[in-house]
Amino acid sequence: MMMNKIMMDCEKAHTVCDKSQYKEATVWEKIKLKFHLIFCKICKKYTANNTKLTKLIKSNSVFTPLPKDAKEKIKSNFKKELAKLND
């Protein structure tokens, strides 16, 4: 009976993995995920890749924010194009 409460399917494991990356997973979800990862190599690989991707994005070596003026130009162009569609 306890095994049913601990086991989760791979889809749920992926969801909990994603939630965990954003500090949104509960302690119980994390425990269940750890248990699932012991037995599932596919989800273990998914979790490892997800962790690498998060670290890479946070490292600023891949992601550099746009300067404020570039953002404003994009917003302005978007509004102009949207106005054309509404006319």
PDB file with SEQRES, HELIX, SHEET and CRYST1 records, atoms N, CA, C and O in Angstrom:
SEQRES   1 A   87  MET MET MET ASN LYS ILE MET MET ASP CYS GLU LYS ALA          
SEQRES   2 A   87  HIS THR VAL CYS ASP LYS SER GLN TYR LYS GLU ALA THR          
SEQRES   3 A   87  VAL TRP GLU LYS ILE LYS LEU LYS PHE HIS LEU ILE PHE          
SEQRES   4 A   87  CYS LYS ILE CYS LYS LYS TYR THR ALA ASN ASN THR LYS          
SEQRES   5 A   87  LEU THR LYS LEU ILE LYS SER ASN SER VAL PHE THR PRO          
SEQRES   6 A   87  LEU PRO LYS ASP ALA LYS GLU LYS ILE LYS SER ASN PHE          
SEQRES   7 A   87  LYS LYS GLU LEU ALA LYS LEU ASN ASP                          
HELIX    1 AA1 MET A    2  ILE A    6  1                                   5    
HELIX    2 AA2 CYS A   10  GLN A   21  1                                  12    
HELIX    3 AA3 VAL A   27  PHE A   39  1                                  13    
HELIX    4 AA4 LYS A   41  LYS A   58  1                                  18    
HELIX    5 AA5 LYS A   68  ASN A   86  1                                  19    
CRYST1    1.000    1.000    1.000  90.00  90.00  90.00 P 1           1          
ATOM      1  N   MET A   1       0.826  -1.204   0.000  1.00  0.00           N  
ATOM      2  CA  MET A   1       0.000   0.000   0.000  1.00  0.00           C  
ATOM      3  C   MET A   1       0.865   1.261   0.000  1.00  0.00           C  
ATOM      4  O   MET A   1       0.539   2.235  -0.678  1.00  0.00           O  
ATOM      5  N   MET A   2       1.956   1.248   0.750  1.00  0.00           N  
ATOM      6  CA  MET A   2       2.844   2.412   0.815  1.00  0.00           C  
ATOM      7  C   MET A   2       3.493   2.687  -0.541  1.00  0.00           C  
ATOM      8  O   MET A   2       3.733   3.844  -0.887  1.00  0.00           O  
ATOM      9  N   MET A   3       3.778   1.638  -1.310  1.00  0.00           N  
ATOM     10  CA  MET A   3       4.422   1.804  -2.612  1.00  0.00           C  
ATOM     11  C   MET A   3       3.557   2.629  -3.554  1.00  0.00           C  
ATOM     12  O   MET A   3       4.084   3.422  -4.335  1.00  0.00           O  
ATOM     13  N   ASN A   4       2.230   2.457  -3.495  1.00  0.00           N  
ATOM     14  CA  ASN A   4       1.335   3.234  -4.363  1.00  0.00           C  
ATOM     15  C   ASN A   4       1.406   4.723  -4.053  1.00  0.00           C  
ATOM     16  O   ASN A   4       1.237   5.553  -4.946  1.00  0.00           O  
ATOM     17  N   LYS A   5       1.652   5.061  -2.803  1.00  0.00           N  
ATOM     18  CA  LYS A   5       1.727   6.467  -2.415  1.00  0.00           C  
ATOM     19  C   LYS A   5       3.062   7.085  -2.816  1.00  0.00           C  
ATOM     20  O   LYS A   5       3.154   8.300  -2.993  1.00  0.00           O  
ATOM     21  N   ILE A   6       4.084   6.269  -2.960  1.00  0.00           N  
ATOM     22  CA  ILE A   6       5.415   6.769  -3.287  1.00  0.00           C  
ATOM     23  C   ILE A   6       5.658   6.799  -4.795  1.00  0.00           C  
ATOM     24  O   ILE A   6       6.334   7.698  -5.295  1.00  0.00           O  
ATOM     25  N   MET A   7       5.120   5.838  -5.512  1.00  0.00           N  
ATOM     26  CA  MET A   7       5.385   5.730  -6.949  1.00  0.00           C  
ATOM     27  C   MET A   7       4.649   6.818  -7.736  1.00  0.00           C  
ATOM     28  O   MET A   7       3.527   7.199  -7.402  1.00  0.00           O  
ATOM     29  N   MET A   8       5.303   7.302  -8.776  1.00  0.00           N  
ATOM     30  CA  MET A   8       4.682   8.244  -9.703  1.00  0.00           C  
ATOM     31  C   MET A   8       5.066   7.840 -11.119  1.00  0.00           C  
ATOM     32  O   MET A   8       6.093   7.196 -11.331  1.00  0.00           O  
ATOM     33  N   ASP A   9       4.243   8.216 -12.079  1.00  0.00           N  
ATOM     34  CA  ASP A   9       4.571   7.891 -13.465  1.00  0.00           C  
ATOM     35  C   ASP A   9       5.573   8.915 -14.009  1.00  0.00           C  
ATOM     36  O   ASP A   9       5.846   9.931 -13.370  1.00  0.00           O  
ATOM     37  N   CYS A  10       6.099   8.641 -15.163  1.00  0.00           N  
ATOM     38  CA  CYS A  10       7.144   9.493 -15.748  1.00  0.00           C  
ATOM     39  C   CYS A  10       6.641  10.901 -16.061  1.00  0.00           C  
ATOM     40  O   CYS A  10       7.377  11.873 -15.891  1.00  0.00           O  
ATOM     41  N   GLU A  11       5.406  11.018 -16.513  1.00  0.00           N  
ATOM     42  CA  GLU A  11       4.863  12.344 -16.828  1.00  0.00           C  
ATOM     43  C   GLU A  11       4.820  13.209 -15.568  1.00  0.00           C  
ATOM     44  O   GLU A  11       5.200  14.380 -15.597  1.00  0.00           O  
ATOM     45  N   LYS A  12       4.361  12.631 -14.475  1.00  0.00           N  
ATOM     46  CA  LYS A  12       4.306  13.357 -13.205  1.00  0.00           C  
ATOM     47  C   LYS A  12       5.737  13.674 -12.735  1.00  0.00           C  
ATOM     48  O   LYS A  12       5.987  14.753 -12.197  1.00  0.00           O  
ATOM     49  N   ALA A  13       6.663  12.746 -12.936  1.00  0.00           N  
ATOM     50  CA  ALA A  13       8.054  12.973 -12.539  1.00  0.00           C  
ATOM     51  C   ALA A  13       8.646  14.169 -13.289  1.00  0.00           C  
ATOM     52  O   ALA A  13       9.364  14.977 -12.701  1.00  0.00           O  
ATOM     53  N   HIS A  14       8.348  14.279 -14.570  1.00  0.00           N  
ATOM     54  CA  HIS A  14       8.841  15.417 -15.360  1.00  0.00           C  
ATOM     55  C   HIS A  14       8.262  16.728 -14.840  1.00  0.00           C  
ATOM     56  O   HIS A  14       8.962  17.736 -14.743  1.00  0.00           O  
ATOM     57  N   THR A  15       6.966  16.701 -14.505  1.00  0.00           N  
ATOM     58  CA  THR A  15       6.314  17.894 -13.973  1.00  0.00           C  
ATOM     59  C   THR A  15       6.945  18.314 -12.648  1.00  0.00           C  
ATOM     60  O   THR A  15       7.227  19.493 -12.432  1.00  0.00           O  
ATOM     61  N   VAL A  16       7.161  17.347 -11.768  1.00  0.00           N  
ATOM     62  CA  VAL A  16       7.767  17.644 -10.466  1.00  0.00           C  
ATOM     63  C   VAL A  16       9.204  18.124 -10.643  1.00  0.00           C  
ATOM     64  O   VAL A  16       9.656  19.010  -9.918  1.00  0.00           O  
ATOM     65  N   CYS A  17       9.915  17.549 -11.594  1.00  0.00           N  
ATOM     66  CA  CYS A  17      11.282  17.989 -11.890  1.00  0.00           C  
ATOM     67  C   CYS A  17      11.273  19.464 -12.283  1.00  0.00           C  
ATOM     68  O   CYS A  17      12.080  20.250 -11.788  1.00  0.00           O  
ATOM     69  N   ASP A  18      10.361  19.831 -13.171  1.00  0.00           N  
ATOM     70  CA  ASP A  18      10.255  21.224 -13.606  1.00  0.00           C  
ATOM     71  C   ASP A  18       9.881  22.137 -12.437  1.00  0.00           C  
ATOM     72  O   ASP A  18      10.466  23.207 -12.268  1.00  0.00           O  
ATOM     73  N   LYS A  19       8.915  21.714 -11.642  1.00  0.00           N  
ATOM     74  CA  LYS A  19       8.506  22.502 -10.476  1.00  0.00           C  
ATOM     75  C   LYS A  19       9.669  22.665  -9.503  1.00  0.00           C  
ATOM     76  O   LYS A  19       9.848  23.728  -8.907  1.00  0.00           O  
ATOM     77  N   SER A  20      10.438  21.626  -9.351  1.00  0.00           N  
ATOM     78  CA  SER A  20      11.575  21.657  -8.430  1.00  0.00           C  
ATOM     79  C   SER A  20      12.622  22.671  -8.884  1.00  0.00           C  
ATOM     80  O   SER A  20      13.237  23.339  -8.054  1.00  0.00           O  
ATOM     81  N   GLN A  21      12.826  22.789 -10.186  1.00  0.00           N  
ATOM     82  CA  GLN A  21      13.785  23.740 -10.725  1.00  0.00           C  
ATOM     83  C   GLN A  21      13.420  25.179 -10.353  1.00  0.00           C  
ATOM     84  O   GLN A  21      14.289  26.036 -10.201  1.00  0.00           O  
ATOM     85  N   TYR A  22      12.106  25.424 -10.211  1.00  0.00           N  
ATOM     86  CA  TYR A  22      11.623  26.766  -9.888  1.00  0.00           C  
ATOM     87  C   TYR A  22      11.229  26.912  -8.424  1.00  0.00           C  
ATOM     88  O   TYR A  22      10.555  27.869  -8.043  1.00  0.00           O  
ATOM     89  N   LYS A  23      11.657  25.950  -7.608  1.00  0.00           N  
ATOM     90  CA  LYS A  23      11.393  25.965  -6.156  1.00  0.00           C  
ATOM     91  C   LYS A  23       9.892  25.946  -5.856  1.00  0.00           C  
ATOM     92  O   LYS A  23       9.444  26.564  -4.890  1.00  0.00           O  
ATOM     93  N   GLU A  24       9.119  25.239  -6.682  1.00  0.00           N  
ATOM     94  CA  GLU A  24       7.672  25.170  -6.500  1.00  0.00           C  
ATOM     95  C   GLU A  24       7.197  23.789  -6.044  1.00  0.00           C  
ATOM     96  O   GLU A  24       6.019  23.626  -5.725  1.00  0.00           O  
ATOM     97  N   ALA A  25       8.076  22.804  -6.008  1.00  0.00           N  
ATOM     98  CA  ALA A  25       7.696  21.447  -5.614  1.00  0.00           C  
ATOM     99  C   ALA A  25       7.655  21.328  -4.097  1.00  0.00           C  
ATOM    100  O   ALA A  25       8.462  21.926  -3.386  1.00  0.00           O  
ATOM    101  N   THR A  26       6.697  20.544  -3.619  1.00  0.00           N  
ATOM    102  CA  THR A  26       6.604  20.306  -2.185  1.00  0.00           C  
ATOM    103  C   THR A  26       7.681  19.299  -1.766  1.00  0.00           C  
ATOM    104  O   THR A  26       8.287  18.633  -2.606  1.00  0.00           O  
ATOM    105  N   VAL A  27       7.904  19.203  -0.477  1.00  0.00           N  
ATOM    106  CA  VAL A  27       8.881  18.244   0.044  1.00  0.00           C  
ATOM    107  C   VAL A  27       8.464  16.826  -0.332  1.00  0.00           C  
ATOM    108  O   VAL A  27       9.302  16.019  -0.736  1.00  0.00           O  
ATOM    109  N   TRP A  28       7.189  16.520  -0.204  1.00  0.00           N  
ATOM    110  CA  TRP A  28       6.697  15.182  -0.535  1.00  0.00           C  
ATOM    111  C   TRP A  28       6.889  14.874  -2.029  1.00  0.00           C  
ATOM    112  O   TRP A  28       7.260  13.756  -2.385  1.00  0.00           O  
ATOM    113  N   GLU A  29       6.642  15.844  -2.887  1.00  0.00           N  
ATOM    114  CA  GLU A  29       6.867  15.639  -4.324  1.00  0.00           C  
ATOM    115  C   GLU A  29       8.340  15.361  -4.610  1.00  0.00           C  
ATOM    116  O   GLU A  29       8.664  14.499  -5.427  1.00  0.00           O  
ATOM    117  N   LYS A  30       9.229  16.086  -3.941  1.00  0.00           N  
ATOM    118  CA  LYS A  30      10.664  15.875  -4.132  1.00  0.00           C  
ATOM    119  C   LYS A  30      11.085  14.488  -3.681  1.00  0.00           C  
ATOM    120  O   LYS A  30      11.906  13.843  -4.333  1.00  0.00           O  
ATOM    121  N   ILE A  31      10.528  14.027  -2.570  1.00  0.00           N  
ATOM    122  CA  ILE A  31      10.846  12.678  -2.076  1.00  0.00           C  
ATOM    123  C   ILE A  31      10.389  11.634  -3.082  1.00  0.00           C  
ATOM    124  O   ILE A  31      11.132  10.708  -3.410  1.00  0.00           O  
ATOM    125  N   LYS A  32       9.165  11.787  -3.569  1.00  0.00           N  
ATOM    126  CA  LYS A  32       8.637  10.842  -4.556  1.00  0.00           C  
ATOM    127  C   LYS A  32       9.466  10.871  -5.840  1.00  0.00           C  
ATOM    128  O   LYS A  32       9.696   9.832  -6.458  1.00  0.00           O  
ATOM    129  N   LEU A  33       9.910  12.058  -6.235  1.00  0.00           N  
ATOM    130  CA  LEU A  33      10.746  12.179  -7.436  1.00  0.00           C  
ATOM    131  C   LEU A  33      12.071  11.452  -7.235  1.00  0.00           C  
ATOM    132  O   LEU A  33      12.505  10.699  -8.106  1.00  0.00           O  
ATOM    133  N   LYS A  34      12.710  11.671  -6.099  1.00  0.00           N  
ATOM    134  CA  LYS A  34      13.990  10.995  -5.822  1.00  0.00           C  
ATOM    135  C   LYS A  34      13.815   9.484  -5.895  1.00  0.00           C  
ATOM    136  O   LYS A  34      14.652   8.786  -6.466  1.00  0.00           O  
ATOM    137  N   PHE A  35      12.730   8.981  -5.319  1.00  0.00           N  
ATOM    138  CA  PHE A  35      12.465   7.552  -5.351  1.00  0.00           C  
ATOM    139  C   PHE A  35      12.272   7.075  -6.790  1.00  0.00           C  
ATOM    140  O   PHE A  35      12.799   6.029  -7.171  1.00  0.00           O  
ATOM    141  N   HIS A  36      11.528   7.829  -7.583  1.00  0.00           N  
ATOM    142  CA  HIS A  36      11.286   7.476  -8.983  1.00  0.00           C  
ATOM    143  C   HIS A  36      12.609   7.436  -9.765  1.00  0.00           C  
ATOM    144  O   HIS A  36      12.825   6.554 -10.597  1.00  0.00           O  
ATOM    145  N   LEU A  37      13.482   8.401  -9.485  1.00  0.00           N  
ATOM    146  CA  LEU A  37      14.752   8.485 -10.222  1.00  0.00           C  
ATOM    147  C   LEU A  37      15.677   7.311  -9.938  1.00  0.00           C  
ATOM    148  O   LEU A  37      16.551   7.002 -10.748  1.00  0.00           O  
ATOM    149  N   ILE A  38      15.497   6.663  -8.809  1.00  0.00           N  
ATOM    150  CA  ILE A  38      16.301   5.478  -8.496  1.00  0.00           C  
ATOM    151  C   ILE A  38      16.037   4.387  -9.528  1.00  0.00           C  
ATOM    152  O   ILE A  38      16.944   3.642  -9.900  1.00  0.00           O  
ATOM    153  N   PHE A  39      14.799   4.300  -9.984  1.00  0.00           N  
ATOM    154  CA  PHE A  39      14.400   3.203 -10.866  1.00  0.00           C  
ATOM    155  C   PHE A  39      14.283   3.586 -12.344  1.00  0.00           C  
ATOM    156  O   PHE A  39      14.306   2.708 -13.206  1.00  0.00           O  
ATOM    157  N   CYS A  40      14.162   4.858 -12.645  1.00  0.00           N  
ATOM    158  CA  CYS A  40      13.892   5.265 -14.032  1.00  0.00           C  
ATOM    159  C   CYS A  40      15.074   6.037 -14.620  1.00  0.00           C  
ATOM    160  O   CYS A  40      15.320   7.186 -14.253  1.00  0.00           O  
ATOM    161  N   LYS A  41      15.793   5.403 -15.523  1.00  0.00           N  
ATOM    162  CA  LYS A  41      16.959   6.035 -16.143  1.00  0.00           C  
ATOM    163  C   LYS A  41      16.559   7.188 -17.075  1.00  0.00           C  
ATOM    164  O   LYS A  41      17.293   8.168 -17.204  1.00  0.00           O  
ATOM    165  N   ILE A  42      15.427   7.070 -17.703  1.00  0.00           N  
ATOM    166  CA  ILE A  42      14.978   8.114 -18.632  1.00  0.00           C  
ATOM    167  C   ILE A  42      14.700   9.409 -17.872  1.00  0.00           C  
ATOM    168  O   ILE A  42      15.137  10.484 -18.281  1.00  0.00           O  
ATOM    169  N   CYS A  43      13.974   9.296 -16.770  1.00  0.00           N  
ATOM    170  CA  CYS A  43      13.665  10.495 -15.982  1.00  0.00           C  
ATOM    171  C   CYS A  43      14.911  11.034 -15.284  1.00  0.00           C  
ATOM    172  O   CYS A  43      15.037  12.239 -15.067  1.00  0.00           O  
ATOM    173  N   LYS A  44      15.814  10.149 -14.940  1.00  0.00           N  
ATOM    174  CA  LYS A  44      17.076  10.586 -14.336  1.00  0.00           C  
ATOM    175  C   LYS A  44      17.856  11.437 -15.328  1.00  0.00           C  
ATOM    176  O   LYS A  44      18.427  12.463 -14.956  1.00  0.00           O  
ATOM    177  N   LYS A  45      17.881  11.019 -16.583  1.00  0.00           N  
ATOM    178  CA  LYS A  45      18.558  11.771 -17.637  1.00  0.00           C  
ATOM    179  C   LYS A  45      17.838  13.103 -17.882  1.00  0.00           C  
ATOM    180  O   LYS A  45      18.484  14.138 -18.047  1.00  0.00           O  
ATOM    181  N   TYR A  46      16.497  13.073 -17.904  1.00  0.00           N  
ATOM    182  CA  TYR A  46      15.708  14.296 -18.082  1.00  0.00           C  
ATOM    183  C   TYR A  46      16.043  15.298 -16.986  1.00  0.00           C  
ATOM    184  O   TYR A  46      16.251  16.480 -17.261  1.00  0.00           O  
ATOM    185  N   THR A  47      16.093  14.826 -15.750  1.00  0.00           N  
ATOM    186  CA  THR A  47      16.388  15.691 -14.612  1.00  0.00           C  
ATOM    187  C   THR A  47      17.796  16.267 -14.720  1.00  0.00           C  
ATOM    188  O   THR A  47      18.008  17.449 -14.450  1.00  0.00           O  
ATOM    189  N   ALA A  48      18.752  15.439 -15.112  1.00  0.00           N  
ATOM    190  CA  ALA A  48      20.134  15.910 -15.264  1.00  0.00           C  
ATOM    191  C   ALA A  48      20.220  16.983 -16.352  1.00  0.00           C  
ATOM    192  O   ALA A  48      20.872  18.010 -16.164  1.00  0.00           O  
ATOM    193  N   ASN A  49      19.568  16.746 -17.478  1.00  0.00           N  
ATOM    194  CA  ASN A  49      19.580  17.729 -18.576  1.00  0.00           C  
ATOM    195  C   ASN A  49      18.868  19.019 -18.172  1.00  0.00           C  
ATOM    196  O   ASN A  49      19.317  20.112 -18.516  1.00  0.00           O  
ATOM    197  N   ASN A  50      17.771  18.892 -17.452  1.00  0.00           N  
ATOM    198  CA  ASN A  50      17.019  20.053 -16.994  1.00  0.00           C  
ATOM    199  C   ASN A  50      17.879  20.897 -16.046  1.00  0.00           C  
ATOM    200  O   ASN A  50      17.883  22.125 -16.128  1.00  0.00           O  
ATOM    201  N   THR A  51      18.593  20.236 -15.162  1.00  0.00           N  
ATOM    202  CA  THR A  51      19.477  20.927 -14.218  1.00  0.00           C  
ATOM    203  C   THR A  51      20.607  21.640 -14.959  1.00  0.00           C  
ATOM    204  O   THR A  51      20.933  22.784 -14.640  1.00  0.00           O  
ATOM    205  N   LYS A  52      21.203  20.971 -15.942  1.00  0.00           N  
ATOM    206  CA  LYS A  52      22.275  21.588 -16.732  1.00  0.00           C  
ATOM    207  C   LYS A  52      21.767  22.829 -17.470  1.00  0.00           C  
ATOM    208  O   LYS A  52      22.433  23.863 -17.500  1.00  0.00           O  
ATOM    209  N   LEU A  53      20.584  22.708 -18.061  1.00  0.00           N  
ATOM    210  CA  LEU A  53      20.010  23.827 -18.807  1.00  0.00           C  
ATOM    211  C   LEU A  53      19.756  25.021 -17.887  1.00  0.00           C  
ATOM    212  O   LEU A  53      20.063  26.159 -18.245  1.00  0.00           O  
ATOM    213  N   THR A  54      19.202  24.766 -16.717  1.00  0.00           N  
ATOM    214  CA  THR A  54      18.936  25.839 -15.760  1.00  0.00           C  
ATOM    215  C   THR A  54      20.227  26.528 -15.335  1.00  0.00           C  
ATOM    216  O   THR A  54      20.288  27.756 -15.276  1.00  0.00           O  
ATOM    217  N   LYS A  55      21.251  25.745 -15.042  1.00  0.00           N  
ATOM    218  CA  LYS A  55      22.543  26.321 -14.646  1.00  0.00           C  
ATOM    219  C   LYS A  55      23.153  27.134 -15.774  1.00  0.00           C  
ATOM    220  O   LYS A  55      23.722  28.200 -15.539  1.00  0.00           O  
ATOM    221  N   LEU A  56      23.037  26.638 -16.990  1.00  0.00           N  
ATOM    222  CA  LEU A  56      23.591  27.327 -18.153  1.00  0.00           C  
ATOM    223  C   LEU A  56      22.901  28.674 -18.371  1.00  0.00           C  
ATOM    224  O   LEU A  56      23.558  29.680 -18.639  1.00  0.00           O  
ATOM    225  N   ILE A  57      21.595  28.682 -18.257  1.00  0.00           N  
ATOM    226  CA  ILE A  57      20.852  29.927 -18.446  1.00  0.00           C  
ATOM    227  C   ILE A  57      21.185  30.932 -17.351  1.00  0.00           C  
ATOM    228  O   ILE A  57      21.339  32.122 -17.624  1.00  0.00           O  
ATOM    229  N   LYS A  58      21.297  30.456 -16.111  1.00  0.00           N  
ATOM    230  CA  LYS A  58      21.614  31.344 -14.999  1.00  0.00           C  
ATOM    231  C   LYS A  58      23.049  31.859 -15.040  1.00  0.00           C  
ATOM    232  O   LYS A  58      23.356  32.869 -14.406  1.00  0.00           O  
ATOM    233  N   SER A  59      23.925  31.188 -15.768  1.00  0.00           N  
ATOM    234  CA  SER A  59      25.337  31.561 -15.792  1.00  0.00           C  
ATOM    235  C   SER A  59      25.623  32.801 -16.643  1.00  0.00           C  
ATOM    236  O   SER A  59      26.737  33.323 -16.612  1.00  0.00           O  
ATOM    237  N   ASN A  60      24.641  33.274 -17.396  1.00  0.00           N  
ATOM    238  CA  ASN A  60      24.792  34.424 -18.296  1.00  0.00           C  
ATOM    239  C   ASN A  60      25.725  34.174 -19.464  1.00  0.00           C  
ATOM    240  O   ASN A  60      25.982  35.091 -20.245  1.00  0.00           O  
ATOM    241  N   SER A  61      26.239  32.963 -19.608  1.00  0.00           N  
ATOM    242  CA  SER A  61      27.101  32.695 -20.756  1.00  0.00           C  
ATOM    243  C   SER A  61      26.265  32.462 -22.011  1.00  0.00           C  
ATOM    244  O   SER A  61      26.777  32.590 -23.123  1.00  0.00           O  
ATOM    245  N   VAL A  62      25.010  32.128 -21.850  1.00  0.00           N  
ATOM    246  CA  VAL A  62      24.127  31.891 -22.988  1.00  0.00           C  
ATOM    247  C   VAL A  62      23.134  33.032 -23.137  1.00  0.00           C  
ATOM    248  O   VAL A  62      22.845  33.471 -24.250  1.00  0.00           O  
ATOM    249  N   PHE A  63      22.626  33.498 -22.040  1.00  0.00           N  
ATOM    250  CA  PHE A  63      21.557  34.494 -22.051  1.00  0.00           C  
ATOM    251  C   PHE A  63      22.102  35.847 -21.642  1.00  0.00           C  
ATOM    252  O   PHE A  63      22.622  36.018 -20.540  1.00  0.00           O  
ATOM    253  N   THR A  64      21.977  36.795 -22.537  1.00  0.00           N  
ATOM    254  CA  THR A  64      22.315  38.178 -22.190  1.00  0.00           C  
ATOM    255  C   THR A  64      21.089  39.029 -22.478  1.00  0.00           C  
ATOM    256  O   THR A  64      20.570  39.012 -23.594  1.00  0.00           O  
ATOM    257  N   PRO A  65      20.626  39.766 -21.493  1.00  0.00           N  
ATOM    258  CA  PRO A  65      19.420  40.566 -21.684  1.00  0.00           C  
ATOM    259  C   PRO A  65      19.615  41.646 -22.742  1.00  0.00           C  
ATOM    260  O   PRO A  65      20.718  42.154 -22.941  1.00  0.00           O  
ATOM    261  N   LEU A  66      18.528  41.979 -23.407  1.00  0.00           N  
ATOM    262  CA  LEU A  66      18.562  43.073 -24.378  1.00  0.00           C  
ATOM    263  C   LEU A  66      18.697  44.400 -23.659  1.00  0.00           C  
ATOM    264  O   LEU A  66      18.162  44.570 -22.564  1.00  0.00           O  
ATOM    265  N   PRO A  67      19.397  45.328 -24.253  1.00  0.00           N  
ATOM    266  CA  PRO A  67      19.432  46.677 -23.676  1.00  0.00           C  
ATOM    267  C   PRO A  67      18.027  47.289 -23.695  1.00  0.00           C  
ATOM    268  O   PRO A  67      17.192  46.925 -24.524  1.00  0.00           O  
ATOM    269  N   LYS A  68      17.784  48.206 -22.786  1.00  0.00           N  
ATOM    270  CA  LYS A  68      16.462  48.807 -22.646  1.00  0.00           C  
ATOM    271  C   LYS A  68      15.983  49.463 -23.935  1.00  0.00           C  
ATOM    272  O   LYS A  68      14.808  49.348 -24.285  1.00  0.00           O  
ATOM    273  N   ASP A  69      16.878  50.151 -24.648  1.00  0.00           N  
ATOM    274  CA  ASP A  69      16.456  50.812 -25.885  1.00  0.00           C  
ATOM    275  C   ASP A  69      16.041  49.806 -26.956  1.00  0.00           C  
ATOM    276  O   ASP A  69      15.127  50.072 -27.737  1.00  0.00           O  
ATOM    277  N   ALA A  70      16.703  48.661 -26.997  1.00  0.00           N  
ATOM    278  CA  ALA A  70      16.335  47.626 -27.966  1.00  0.00           C  
ATOM    279  C   ALA A  70      14.958  47.054 -27.627  1.00  0.00           C  
ATOM    280  O   ALA A  70      14.153  46.794 -28.521  1.00  0.00           O  
ATOM    281  N   LYS A  71      14.691  46.858 -26.328  1.00  0.00           N  
ATOM    282  CA  LYS A  71      13.373  46.372 -25.905  1.00  0.00           C  
ATOM    283  C   LYS A  71      12.282  47.360 -26.296  1.00  0.00           C  
ATOM    284  O   LYS A  71      11.226  46.970 -26.793  1.00  0.00           O  
ATOM    285  N   GLU A  72      12.546  48.633 -26.067  1.00  0.00           N  
ATOM    286  CA  GLU A  72      11.564  49.668 -26.397  1.00  0.00           C  
ATOM    287  C   GLU A  72      11.291  49.711 -27.897  1.00  0.00           C  
ATOM    288  O   GLU A  72      10.148  49.892 -28.317  1.00  0.00           O  
ATOM    289  N   LYS A  73      12.335  49.545 -28.704  1.00  0.00           N  
ATOM    290  CA  LYS A  73      12.166  49.543 -30.155  1.00  0.00           C  
ATOM    291  C   LYS A  73      11.304  48.358 -30.592  1.00  0.00           C  
ATOM    292  O   LYS A  73      10.441  48.503 -31.458  1.00  0.00           O  
ATOM    293  N   ILE A  74      11.536  47.195 -30.000  1.00  0.00           N  
ATOM    294  CA  ILE A  74      10.743  46.009 -30.328  1.00  0.00           C  
ATOM    295  C   ILE A  74       9.280  46.244 -29.935  1.00  0.00           C  
ATOM    296  O   ILE A  74       8.371  45.933 -30.704  1.00  0.00           O  
ATOM    297  N   LYS A  75       9.061  46.791 -28.741  1.00  0.00           N  
ATOM    298  CA  LYS A  75       7.696  47.085 -28.293  1.00  0.00           C  
ATOM    299  C   LYS A  75       7.003  48.061 -29.237  1.00  0.00           C  
ATOM    300  O   LYS A  75       5.839  47.877 -29.592  1.00  0.00           O  
ATOM    301  N   SER A  76       7.721  49.086 -29.635  1.00  0.00           N  
ATOM    302  CA  SER A  76       7.167  50.092 -30.530  1.00  0.00           C  
ATOM    303  C   SER A  76       6.782  49.476 -31.870  1.00  0.00           C  
ATOM    304  O   SER A  76       5.685  49.710 -32.378  1.00  0.00           O  
ATOM    305  N   ASN A  77       7.690  48.690 -32.435  1.00  0.00           N  
ATOM    306  CA  ASN A  77       7.408  48.029 -33.715  1.00  0.00           C  
ATOM    307  C   ASN A  77       6.231  47.066 -33.592  1.00  0.00           C  
ATOM    308  O   ASN A  77       5.397  46.977 -34.493  1.00  0.00           O  
ATOM    309  N   PHE A  78       6.169  46.355 -32.485  1.00  0.00           N  
ATOM    310  CA  PHE A  78       5.070  45.426 -32.258  1.00  0.00           C  
ATOM    311  C   PHE A  78       3.740  46.173 -32.211  1.00  0.00           C  
ATOM    312  O   PHE A  78       2.759  45.746 -32.820  1.00  0.00           O  
ATOM    313  N   LYS A  79       3.712  47.286 -31.486  1.00  0.00           N  
ATOM    314  CA  LYS A  79       2.484  48.078 -31.384  1.00  0.00           C  
ATOM    315  C   LYS A  79       2.063  48.616 -32.740  1.00  0.00           C  
ATOM    316  O   LYS A  79       0.872  48.639 -33.051  1.00  0.00           O  
ATOM    317  N   LYS A  80       3.028  49.055 -33.560  1.00  0.00           N  
ATOM    318  CA  LYS A  80       2.725  49.570 -34.900  1.00  0.00           C  
ATOM    319  C   LYS A  80       2.106  48.465 -35.758  1.00  0.00           C  
ATOM    320  O   LYS A  80       1.099  48.686 -36.431  1.00  0.00           O  
ATOM    321  N   GLU A  81       2.705  47.290 -35.731  1.00  0.00           N  
ATOM    322  CA  GLU A  81       2.189  46.165 -36.525  1.00  0.00           C  
ATOM    323  C   GLU A  81       0.815  45.734 -36.038  1.00  0.00           C  
ATOM    324  O   GLU A  81      -0.061  45.404 -36.838  1.00  0.00           O  
ATOM    325  N   LEU A  82       0.631  45.738 -34.724  1.00  0.00           N  
ATOM    326  CA  LEU A  82      -0.662  45.373 -34.161  1.00  0.00           C  
ATOM    327  C   LEU A  82      -1.733  46.383 -34.562  1.00  0.00           C  
ATOM    328  O   LEU A  82      -2.865  46.003 -34.860  1.00  0.00           O  
ATOM    329  N   ALA A  83      -1.382  47.661 -34.572  1.00  0.00           N  
ATOM    330  CA  ALA A  83      -2.315  48.714 -34.980  1.00  0.00           C  
ATOM    331  C   ALA A  83      -2.723  48.530 -36.440  1.00  0.00           C  
ATOM    332  O   ALA A  83      -3.879  48.760 -36.796  1.00  0.00           O  
ATOM    333  N   LYS A  84      -1.774  48.115 -37.290  1.00  0.00           N  
ATOM    334  CA  LYS A  84      -2.096  47.867 -38.701  1.00  0.00           C  
ATOM    335  C   LYS A  84      -3.131  46.755 -38.833  1.00  0.00           C  
ATOM    336  O   LYS A  84      -4.020  46.826 -39.682  1.00  0.00           O  
ATOM    337  N   LEU A  85      -3.017  45.740 -38.003  1.00  0.00           N  
ATOM    338  CA  LEU A  85      -3.959  44.622 -38.057  1.00  0.00           C  
ATOM    339  C   LEU A  85      -5.350  45.028 -37.590  1.00  0.00           C  
ATOM    340  O   LEU A  85      -6.352  44.493 -38.064  1.00  0.00           O  
ATOM    341  N   ASN A  86      -5.407  45.954 -36.680  1.00  0.00           N  
ATOM    342  CA  ASN A  86      -6.693  46.393 -36.107  1.00  0.00           C  
ATOM    343  C   ASN A  86      -7.390  47.445 -36.966  1.00  0.00           C  
ATOM    344  O   ASN A  86      -8.561  47.745 -36.735  1.00  0.00           O  
ATOM    345  N   ASP A  87      -6.703  48.005 -37.941  1.00  0.00           N  
ATOM    346  CA  ASP A  87      -7.299  49.038 -38.797  1.00  0.00           C  
ATOM    347  C   ASP A  87      -8.186  48.438 -39.861  1.00  0.00           C  
ATOM    348  O   ASP A  87      -8.766  49.167 -40.665  1.00  0.00           O  
TER     349      ASP A  87                                                      
END                                                                             
